[in-house]
Amino acid sequence: MKIKLTCLLFLISFSFFAQEEQKEYRLSLDEAIERALDSSYNAINARRDIEIALKKKWETTADGLPQIDANIDYQNSLKRPVQLLPAEITGGPPGTFIPVQFGTKQNLSATATATQLIFDGSYLVAIRASRTFLNYTNTNAQKTALEIRKSVIDAYGNVLLAQELVAILESNQTTLQKNYDETKAIFENGLQEEEAVEQIQITLLQITNQLNNAKRLVVITEDMLNLTLGVPLKNDITLTDDLDNLAEQNISLELMNVDPNIEENVDYQLAQNLIEQREHEFNLERAKALPSLSTFINYGTTGNSETFSFLNKDQEWYQSSIWGVSLNIPIFSSLKRSARSAQARIALDQAETQFEQSKEQIRLQINQAKNDYQFAIENYRTAKQNLKLAERIENKNQIKFSEGLATSFELRQAQTQLYQTQQEFLESMLEVLNSKAELETVLNTPNITISNP
């Protein structure tokens, strides 16, 4: 009985934890973006990059602060070295030597040394470079945030598209199945040709295959969205936005008239940051020709004994302390420093050229993104009108076919045209979302970033 009770408690606990791990989310597009910026894998690592940059900055700063090191040495002379001294010092005959041993068998010394950098041109440049690196990391995190936002919009839209496609294909399948059953019954009564049944059957089989694939595609797109948001694949996400409404909400002609400020573009800022980094590298090479000055002070104590008596109270210890200043003056390096400075100067020139190229590329990207967004809007509106027309054409052919005024081949053509138009309409809605996200990314209009750790 006790064993059964234990098993029951285990099953209850397992069920409880399983329920805790299994979560369900209801997210709008804006909520999905907000969650991804907080919890996605890329956002988490971007925050860690910022944290690394902060630690790197302090690491560089600490090089100019006092450094204290301690050293403890213990020596046990298993076989002490022998030195030969002239025997004359003890009254022995000239030309002879006497063996002697110096020191004690065991020695213990402890030394603490403090050093302080007083002046070093390389250190000053490194401090400025660490700040530039931190700015670069923050700017790169902003670029990551924009990419995350764009990925979420694409993944969210793909799920909606797949779900809408399943609904449309199910409706088409129902209509086709009804047509097939009616046409087959008419054929069996001898009032219709067999080819009419076969034409509808071909279309029905195609739609059925597409429907099965669309259902599998829903699962894949949902998993992709989970991965983008940083949500385990086992958890379910319910989307609260509608694809058609999102498409209408994301049509903003005002965005086309925005006067682009390329300085707000993240790639512009990264290219500018690269110039600053190359300037620091150039200054660093030049600073290596400057003298460096540092000071140090140490304090030590030494104990000597024939046995290990260093823990005894009567052990004698001998103190020592040294203070000093070290001045290092670079004089001649066989033009090595000059060659390194020339390389850094060339790298700086390359960064400036890349910066000019980046500005032109950004202008081109903005124009391209505007054109793509304008085309996506026009294509969406055209696809919406075409869908209405295709529905009317298909409906007319349905009536004509049922009245014997149209062939099954003509009906199949109208149905195929309708299905293709439905697919194009769904894709046009998604393209509106994606093209607007691309334009906003280039313009940096969302102005979002990943929060510092």
N, C-alpha and C positions, 0 to 999 in steps of 0.2 A: 504494500500500500504506500509505503514511504517512497519507493522508487517511482511509482506512478505519479505521485504528487510532485516529485522533483522534475520529471519529464514534462508534466503539465505546465509548471512554472517556467521551464526553459522555453517551451513553445510559445507561451504568452509573451515572454521577454523578447524572443526572436521576432515575433509578429509586431511588437511595439517598435523595436528598433528599425525594422523593415519599413514600417509606416513613416517613421521619422526621416529615413533616408529618401523615401519616395516623395517628391514634391510636385505640385502642379502650379504653373504660373499663368496668369492672365495679363497680357502685355499689349499696350498700343505700340505704335512704331516709336514714338518719343520715349516711352518707358523702356523699350528694348534698347534704344541707343544709350539712355542714361545708365542702364544696368551694365551694358558692355563696357562703357567708359570706366566703370567701377570694378567690375569683376571678371572681365575677359582675360584670357591668358596673356595677350599682348599688352593690355593695360597694366597688369600686375608686373610684368617684366620691365615695362617702361618706367614704372615707379622705382623698381630696383635699380635701374640704370641711373636715375636721379640720385638715389641714395649712395650708389658707388661714387658718383661724381662729387657729392658732398664729402665723402670720406677721403677721396683723392685730394680734394682741396685742402683738407685739414692735414693730410700726410705731407703735402708740400709746405704748408705753413709751419709744421712742426720741425722742419729741417733748420729753421732759423731760431728755434727756441732752445733753451738749455737741455743738454743731453747728459745723463748720468749713467755710468756703467760701473759695475762692481766685478772684481775678479778675485777668486780664491784659488791658491796653488798649494798643493801638498806634495812633498818630495820625500821619498824613502830611498836612501842610497844603499842598495843591496850590496854593492861593492864599491867603496869610495875610491876615487882616483888617487893615484900616488904621484907626487911631485918630487923631483930630484933637486936638492940644494947643494951648493958647494960645501964640502966637509970642512973647509978652512974656517967657516964661521963658528964652528964648535971646537976649533983647535986641531982638526984632522989634517992629514997630509995634503998638500996641493995636488989638484988634478983628480981628486976623488970626490964622490958625492954620497949624500945620505938620503934615504927615502923618507918622506914625510907625507902625512895626510892632513888636509885642512877642512875646517867646518865640522858640523855634527852630522850624525847619521840621518836624522829626520828634521825636516824644515816645513813650516806652515806660514804662509803669508796671505794677507787680505788687503786689497787695494780698491779704493773708490775714486773714480775720475769724473770730473764735471767739465764739459766743453761748451763753449758759447761762440757762435758765429757772430763776428762784429760787422764785417762787410764782405759781400760777394755779389758781383753784378749778376751772375747766373741765377742766384736765389731771387733777386728782385724781379727778374724776367719770368721766372717760374711761378711766382705768386700771381702775376698778371695773367699768365697762360692758364693757370688753374681756374681763374674766374671765367676766362673765355671758354674753357672746356665745359664748365657748369652751364653757361649760357647755351652752348651747343647742345648739351644733353636736354635742357628744357625745351629748346626749339624742336629737337628731334622727337621729344615726347608729344609736342603739339601736332607734329606731322603724323605721328602714330595715332593720335586721337582722331584726326580727320580721316585717316585710312580705316580706322575701326568704324566710324560713323558710316562711311560709304559702304563698307562690307555688310554692316547690319541692314542698311536700306536694301541692298541687293538680296541678301538672304531672306529678309522678311517678305520682300516682294515676290521672291521665287516660291515661297510657301503658299502665299495667297494665289499666285498664278496656278500652281499645281492643284490646289483645292478647287479653284474656279473651273479648271479644265476637267476635273473629275465630274463636277456637277453638270457641266455642259454635255460631256460625253454620255453620262447616264441618261440625260434627257433625250439626246439623239438616239441612243440605243433603244430607249422605250418607244420612240416614234417609229424607228426602223423595224422593230420587232412587230409592232402593230401592222405596219405596211406589209411586212413579209407574211404574217398570218392571213391577212385579208386577201392578198394577191394569190397565195397558195390555195386558199379555199375557192377563189374564183377559177383558178386553173383546174382544180380537181372537178369543178362543175363544167369544164369545157368551154369557159367563156374568156379565157386568157391564155396567152402563149407561155410555154415553159421558160422561154428566155427572160420574160419579165420577172419571174420568180428568181431566176439565177442572178440577174442583175442586182436585185435587192439583197439577195443573200451575200453577194460579194461585198457590197457596201456594209452590211451588218457584221460580217466577219472582220472587216478592217476596223470598224468602230470598236468592236469588242476587244481586239488586240490593243488598240490605242488606249482603251479604258483600263485594261489590266496594267499596261505600262504606266499610265498616269497615276494609278493607285500606288504602285511601287515608288514612283517618283515623289509622291507626297511624303513618304517615310524618309526618303533620302534628303529632301529639302528641309524637313523638320530637324533631322540630325545635323545638317549643316548649320542651321540657325542656332541649335543648342551649342554647337562647337564655337560658333562666332561669339555667342554671349558668355561662354565659359560655364555653361550649365551641363551637368552630366547627361549623357544621351538617354538614360533611363527615365529622366523626368519629362513630363509633358508640358508643352507650352500652348496655350490657347491664344490666338491672335484676335484682338478686339476691333481692329481696323478693317475696312473694306477696300479692296484694290481700286474699284471705280472711284470711290470717294477720295482716296489718297491721290489718285491721278488728277482729279479736279482741283484738290487743294494745293497741289504742287505746280499748278500752272500759274506762273507769276511773270507777266510781261515786264513788270518794273525791274526785275532782275536783269533783263536784257539791256536796260538803259543805265545801269550802274556804271559810273566812271571808274574803271579799274585802277587801283593803286597797287602797283606791283610790289611796293615795299611791304605790303601786308601778306604777300605770298610767302609761304613757309620755305619753299626752295630758294627764293631770293635771300631770305634771312640766313639760310644754311650756307649759301655761296658767300655771303658777306662775312659770315663767321669763319669760313675757311681762310679768307684773306687775313683776318686777325690772327688766326693760328700761325699762318706762314710768316707774318710779321714778327710774332714772338719767337719763332724758330730762328729767324734771321738775327734778331737782337740777341738771342741766346748765344749764337756763334760769335758775335762781336764781343759780347760780355766776357767770353772766355779769355780774351786778351788782357782783361783788367786784373790787377792784383786782388788777392783775397786775404782777409785778416781774421784770425780767430784766437781765442785765448782758452787756457785750460788750467785747472788746479786739481791736484790729487792728494789723497791722504792714504797712508798704508801702515800696516803693522806686521812685524815678522817675529816668529818664535822659532828657537832652535833647541834641539834636545837629542840625546842619544836614544831615548825611548819615546813612545807616544804619550807624552805627559802634558799635552796642550790643553787638556780639560782641567788640570789641577790648578788650585788657587795660587800656588807659589811659582807657577810658570812665568818666566820673564818674557816681556814683549818689548820690542824696539820699534819706536814710531818713526815715520818719515813723511814729509810733505813737500810737494813741488808746485810752484806756480810759474806759468810761462805764457808767452805770446808767440804765435806763428804767423809769419808773413810770407805768402807765396807769390812770387813775381814771375809771370811768364815772360821769357825773353826771346827765344828763337825756337821755332818748331819746323824749320825747313819748309815754310810756306804751307804747312798742313792746315793751320787755322784759316789762312786766307782762302784755301781751296774749299774748305767747308762753308765759309761765309759766302763764297761765290755760288755754291750749290743752293744754299738757302735763299739767296737773292733771285736765282733763276726760278726756284719753286714759288716764290712770291709773285714773280711776273706771270707764271703760269696760272696761279690762282686768280690774279686780276683779269687775265684773258678769259678764263672760265666764267668769271663773274659777268663780264660783258656778254658772253655767249648765253649764259643763264637768263639774263634780262630779256634777250630777244626770244629765247625759247618760251619764256613765261608769257610774253605778249602773244606769241603764236598759239600757245595752249589756251589762253583766254578767248581768243577769236574762234578757235576750233570748238571749244566747249560751248560758246554762245551759239554757234551755228548748229551744233548737234542738238542742243536744247530746243532751239527754234524748230528744227526739223522734227524732233520728237513730238512737239506740241501739234504741229501741222499733221503729222502722220497719225497721231491719236484721233484728231478730229475727223480726218478722212476715213480712218478705219471704223469709227463710230457710224458715220453715214453709210459706208459700204456694208456694214453689218445689217442695217435696216433694209437696205436695198436687197441684199442677198436673202434675207428672211422673206421679203415680199415675193421675190422670184421663186424661191423654193415652195412657198405656200401656193402660189399660182400653179406651179407644175404639179403639186400634190392634187389640186382640184382637177386639173386637166387630165392627169393620169387616172384618177378615179372615175372620170367621165369618159375615158377612152379617147381623149383628144391629144394626149401626149404619150410618147413611148417610154418604156422603162429606162432606156438609155438617156433620154432627155431629162427624166426625173433624177437619175443618178448624177448627171452633170450638175444639175442645180443643187443637189445635196452636197456634192463634193465642193462646189464653190462656196456654199454656206459654211461648211466645216473649216475650210481654209480661212475664210474671212473671220470666223470666230477665233481661230488661233492667232491671226494677225492682230485682232483687236486686243486680246489679252497681252500679247507681247508689246503692243504699243503703249499700254498703260504702264507696264514695268519699265519701259524705256524712258518714259517721262520722269519717273522717280529717279532712275539711275543717271540720266543726263543732267538733271537738276543738281543731284548730289555731286557730280563731277564738276559742274560749274561753280558750285558753292565751295568745293574743296580748293579749286584754283584761285578763287577770289578770297578765300578764307573768311567768308561772311559769317559762318557759325561762330568763329572765334572761340573755339572750345579747346580745352587742354586737359591733360591728366593731372590730377591733384598731386602735390608733392607728398612723399611719405612722411 
